[in-house]
Amino acid sequence: MIGDFSFLVFMAMAASGAVMMVSSRSPVASLMYLVMSLFAIAGLFVMLDAHFLAAVQVIVYAGAIMVLFLFVIMLLNLGHDAGPDLRGLVARATALLLGSGVFAAVVT
């Protein structure tokens, strides 16, 4: 039961992160959505008992590669002309809902 719910949560996080990464105007926000998607995929690997792949996913992709992407974005100075993507009532409500869900899952 909890495994099915966890799978649906990680699947929704990965899919929504991928869609938001493509549709985001700000390159920094796109990068953060990509990191969210990669962490969700690592969670799916943990559910499949592939702990080594999950660790490699987080360390190599979400850690090293994303830091390199962030340095390139900051060096090119691309994020100054687009409006903020991570602010607003819908984004805050979604973050609050997801954060409280993760908190409840950790507590239980």
C-alpha positions as CSV (number, residue, x, y, z in Angstrom):
1,M,0.0,0.0,0.0
2,I,2.7,2.5,1.1
3,G,4.9,1.3,-1.8
4,D,2.2,2.1,-4.4
5,F,1.7,5.5,-2.9
6,S,5.4,6.2,-2.8
7,F,5.7,5.1,-6.4
8,L,2.9,7.5,-7.4
9,V,4.5,10.4,-5.5
10,F,8.0,9.8,-7.1
11,M,6.4,9.3,-10.5
12,A,4.5,12.6,-10.2
13,M,7.5,14.5,-9.0
14,A,9.7,13.2,-11.9
15,A,7.1,13.9,-14.5
16,S,6.1,17.3,-13.2
17,G,9.8,18.3,-12.7
18,A,10.5,17.3,-16.3
19,V,7.5,19.3,-17.7
20,M,8.3,22.3,-15.6
21,M,12.0,22.2,-16.6
22,V,11.1,22.4,-20.3
23,S,8.4,25.0,-19.8
24,S,10.3,27.3,-17.4
25,R,11.6,30.7,-18.7
26,S,14.4,31.0,-16.2
27,P,17.5,28.8,-16.8
28,V,18.2,28.6,-13.0
29,A,14.6,27.5,-12.3
30,S,14.9,24.9,-15.1
31,L,18.0,23.6,-13.4
32,M,16.2,23.3,-10.1
33,Y,13.3,21.5,-11.7
34,L,15.8,19.1,-13.3
35,V,17.4,18.4,-9.9
36,M,14.0,17.7,-8.5
37,S,13.3,15.2,-11.3
38,L,16.7,13.5,-10.8
39,F,16.0,13.1,-7.1
40,A,12.6,11.6,-7.8
41,I,14.3,9.1,-10.2
42,A,16.7,8.2,-7.4
43,G,13.8,7.6,-5.2
44,L,12.4,5.2,-7.8
45,F,15.7,3.4,-7.9
46,V,15.6,3.0,-4.1
47,M,12.1,1.5,-4.4
48,L,13.5,-1.0,-6.9
49,D,16.2,-2.0,-4.3
50,A,18.9,-0.5,-6.6
51,H,20.6,1.5,-3.9
52,F,23.9,1.9,-5.8
53,L,22.2,3.3,-8.8
54,A,20.3,5.7,-6.6
55,A,23.5,6.9,-4.9
56,V,25.2,7.3,-8.3
57,Q,22.2,9.2,-9.6
58,V,22.4,11.7,-6.7
59,I,26.1,12.0,-6.4
60,V,27.1,12.1,-10.1
61,Y,24.1,13.7,-11.8
62,A,22.3,15.8,-9.2
63,G,25.6,16.7,-7.5
64,A,28.4,17.1,-10.0
65,I,26.7,17.6,-13.3
66,M,24.2,20.1,-12.0
67,V,26.9,22.2,-10.3
68,L,28.7,22.4,-13.7
69,F,25.4,23.5,-15.3
70,L,24.9,26.1,-12.7
71,F,28.4,27.5,-13.1
72,V,27.9,27.7,-16.9
73,I,24.5,29.5,-16.4
74,M,26.1,31.9,-13.9
75,L,29.1,32.6,-16.1
76,L,26.9,33.3,-19.1
77,N,24.6,35.5,-17.0
78,L,21.4,34.2,-18.6
79,G,19.0,34.6,-15.7
80,H,18.6,38.3,-15.4
81,D,16.0,39.1,-18.1
82,A,13.3,36.5,-17.3
83,G,10.7,36.9,-14.6
84,P,10.8,34.9,-11.5
85,D,9.3,31.4,-11.9
86,L,9.6,30.1,-8.4
87,R,7.4,32.8,-6.8
88,G,3.7,33.1,-6.6
89,L,0.7,31.7,-4.8
90,V,0.4,28.5,-6.7
91,A,4.1,27.7,-6.3
92,R,4.0,28.4,-2.6
93,A,0.8,26.3,-2.1
94,T,2.4,23.4,-4.1
95,A,5.6,23.6,-2.0
96,L,3.6,23.7,1.2
97,L,1.5,20.7,0.2
98,L,4.5,18.6,-1.0
99,G,6.6,19.6,2.0
100,S,3.9,18.7,4.5
101,G,3.4,15.4,2.6
102,V,7.1,14.5,2.8
103,F,7.1,15.6,6.5
104,A,4.1,13.3,7.3
105,A,5.8,10.4,5.4
106,V,9.0,10.9,7.4
107,V,7.2,11.1,10.7
108,T,5.1,8.0,10.1
